[in-house]
């Protein structure tokens, strides 16, 4: 796995939008934040374009992504926000120059598409908060800059008595469960063999959560893991006839035949305290009633 260089004062970061549209007012706090750490900020040419719900057409968003991937002077690509739309760009994007000159690609939620695609070409990425959310939680934003500077060492969770105990080492992969589910069978499908999988999601019906977890199980993605980390399962919904299980119960039922640690309530995902994580790096996961994830 190729690890991009960590950032230093004077380096350049690019902010682009691969999914929903954003305004200049929403992005300016992030520009100010990065500049306060001595970083230069470039904005994608099409960042503030609009096409229905998207930040410009598919081709405009793909143009900005390709520019940021190819420019050797850009050391990190910060995706402005999530929503939906990144998957629509993948047929237009070429990672050839990016692999020659790797850089950090940063984001979560819809950015899972890029995490998975880039993991498959052997480059680490950064699952972290995005500019649209910078004002929501300072600890999330601080963890992002720590990670970019190479100073992120570990993350600890609070107690959850549904955890399954154990200590394992492996490569960390994953992201938003809905996107992992949507990428199944595509060239960007994630390989989970002997890895530690992180999942999180937002605003899903419980029966659909069960369906996505069952897809991971039936496709063999759960049986071959070294460990499972569950982040925010936020604003889950139920039908008039209750599904009958909470998210933790759905997940525990799916992994009951496997022998690896499982951590719940990990502070990442669609929550305010969305702490940064390096995807593709080797980690050590220790789970008891609480859990610790160390980047080794």
Secondary structure, 3 states (H helix, E strand, C coil): CECCCCCCCCCEEEEECCCECCCHHHHHHHHHHHHHCCCEEEECCCCCCCECCECCCHHHHHHHHHHHHHCCCEEEEEECCCCCCHHHHHHHCCCHHHHHCCCEEEECHHHHHHHHHHHCCCECEEECCCHHHCCCCHHHHHHHHHHHCCCCCEEECCCCCCCECEEEEEEEEEEEHHHHHHCCCCCCCCCCCCEEEEEEEECCEHHHHHHHHHHHHHCCCCCCCCEEEEEEEECCECCCCCCCCCHHHHHHHHHCCCCCEEECCCCCCCCCCCCCEEECCEEEEEECCCEEEEEC
